[in-house]
């Protein structure tokens, strides 16, 4: 049986990883500045993480959500403590797409409406409503296109207000910092405007923090810099350091009822153990502070390289913008200098999404290689 060929693959086979490094089958060491799409938050194979998952697996790895699972309650408490999101409710699932799917479904239940407002260059997942709200026609199948979605330019408050006035919108969904779309961030004025308009027109504001959340920007959630209170916050990626887990935080004004949402695997024992380990390491090793410190150093180094036209993003969610396509540069960094980086919708943007354990010495390694490659 062949694999369904939907991924263009680099000819590298990782077999081991430790902190910010990945090792292939030939023992070659790679500096990981991509973290598998911003997933690796506390570093590969962190001892606390390995211990937590191993111990849990020795007890119970999975049972359905029809029984008590105290780990879910513990995880909710730990997220509340570290994020500062008081009184929100937690629903656990398995991925970012599923998180957004549940967020949109909940908004529709709450308001009784069905239309969604989203933004150009946004990416929210590959499933039903989430992909319809994603600005990429190539991955939207006809069955997804039945969803009612209207896309706006980031910052177009007048357009959003006009659409809301029709009173058929259940949700506004926005990435606080766009991921694959190119690291653009909405302004505080715009986000506060969305918050105000959503309340006025009985629509829910969904902050998609799947990539920019869980400490990646130096704040627990990227939206917190802007002083808004979303109705729903979606999260995944760095939440489990590689173990599949996602979730939504739900404002207390939204009431639960039996059967409203559901999942088979979401919030299982192993997933909770993984995320609890992530939160513990983030707290004990001050990784959000580290993200800010190393980010400042990274940006300072980037500003000394004339070929870099702009540095986008925040914390350890960064993009280096050039005036040429970075495809060849990225291959050079991987195969000649053994450094993983990422691409974006813009062909000229090199994305940097390393583990939050990244140190200044690793930044130096990258820029030495980048200068040679350029």
URDA-V207750 format. One record per backbone hydrogen bond with DSSP energy under -1.0 kcal/mol. CO is the residue of the C=O (numbers start at 1). NH is the residue of the N-H. If there is no record, write none. Layout:
# URDA-V207750
co->CO nh->NH
co->CO nh->NH
This chain:
# URDA-V207750
co->4 nh->6
co->10 nh->12
co->13 nh->25
co->16 nh->23
co->18 nh->21
co->19 nh->44
co->20 nh->32
co->21 nh->18
co->22 nh->30
co->23 nh->15
co->23 nh->16
co->24 nh->27
co->28 nh->24
co->30 nh->22
co->31 nh->340
co->33 nh->353
co->34 nh->38
co->35 nh->39
co->35 nh->40
co->41 nh->356
co->44 nh->19
co->46 nh->50
co->47 nh->51
co->48 nh->52
co->49 nh->53
co->50 nh->54
co->51 nh->55
co->52 nh->56
co->53 nh->57
co->54 nh->58
co->56 nh->59
co->56 nh->60
co->61 nh->270
co->69 nh->72
co->70 nh->74
co->71 nh->75
co->72 nh->76
co->73 nh->77
co->74 nh->78
co->75 nh->79
co->76 nh->80
co->77 nh->81
co->78 nh->82
co->79 nh->83
co->80 nh->84
co->84 nh->86
co->89 nh->250
co->91 nh->248
co->93 nh->246
co->95 nh->99
co->96 nh->100
co->97 nh->101
co->98 nh->102
co->99 nh->103
co->100 nh->104
co->101 nh->105
co->102 nh->106
co->103 nh->107
co->104 nh->108
co->105 nh->109
co->106 nh->110
co->107 nh->111
co->108 nh->112
co->115 nh->170
co->115 nh->171
co->116 nh->150
co->117 nh->173
co->118 nh->152
co->119 nh->122
co->122 nh->135
co->127 nh->131
co->128 nh->132
co->129 nh->133
co->131 nh->134
co->134 nh->136
co->136 nh->139
co->137 nh->140
co->141 nh->144
co->141 nh->145
co->144 nh->147
co->148 nh->116
co->150 nh->118
co->152 nh->120
co->153 nh->156
co->155 nh->157
co->156 nh->160
co->157 nh->161
co->158 nh->162
co->159 nh->163
co->160 nh->164
co->161 nh->165
co->163 nh->166
co->164 nh->167
co->168 nh->115
co->170 nh->204
co->171 nh->117
co->172 nh->206
co->174 nh->208
co->176 nh->186
co->178 nh->183
co->179 nh->182
co->180 nh->345
co->184 nh->178
co->187 nh->191
co->188 nh->192
co->189 nh->193
co->190 nh->194
co->191 nh->195
co->192 nh->196
co->193 nh->197
co->194 nh->198
co->195 nh->199
co->196 nh->200
co->197 nh->201
co->198 nh->203
co->204 nh->172
co->205 nh->231
co->205 nh->232
co->206 nh->174
co->207 nh->209
co->207 nh->234
co->209 nh->213
co->213 nh->216
co->215 nh->218
co->216 nh->316
co->220 nh->215
co->221 nh->224
co->222 nh->225
co->223 nh->226
co->231 nh->251
co->232 nh->207
co->233 nh->249
co->234 nh->209
co->235 nh->247
co->236 nh->239
co->237 nh->240
co->240 nh->243
co->246 nh->93
co->247 nh->235
co->248 nh->91
co->249 nh->233
co->250 nh->89
co->251 nh->254
co->257 nh->260
co->265 nh->268
co->268 nh->272
co->269 nh->273
co->270 nh->274
co->271 nh->275
co->272 nh->276
co->273 nh->277
co->274 nh->278
co->275 nh->279
co->276 nh->280
co->277 nh->281
co->278 nh->282
co->279 nh->283
co->280 nh->284
co->281 nh->285
co->282 nh->287
co->286 nh->290
co->287 nh->291
co->288 nh->292
co->289 nh->293
co->290 nh->294
co->291 nh->295
co->292 nh->296
co->293 nh->297
co->294 nh->298
co->295 nh->299
co->296 nh->300
co->297 nh->301
co->298 nh->302
co->299 nh->303
co->301 nh->304
co->302 nh->305
co->305 nh->308
co->310 nh->321
co->312 nh->319
co->314 nh->317
co->317 nh->314
co->318 nh->352
co->319 nh->312
co->320 nh->350
co->321 nh->309
co->321 nh->310
co->326 nh->330
co->327 nh->331
co->328 nh->332
co->329 nh->333
co->330 nh->334
co->331 nh->335
co->332 nh->336
co->332 nh->337
co->333 nh->339
co->338 nh->31
co->340 nh->33
co->342 nh->351
co->346 nh->349
co->347 nh->326
co->348 nh->322
co->350 nh->320
co->351 nh->342
co->352 nh->318
co->355 nh->358
co->359 nh->363
co->360 nh->364
co->361 nh->365
co->362 nh->366
co->363 nh->367
co->364 nh->368
co->365 nh->369
co->366 nh->370
co->367 nh->371
co->368 nh->372
co->369 nh->373
co->370 nh->374
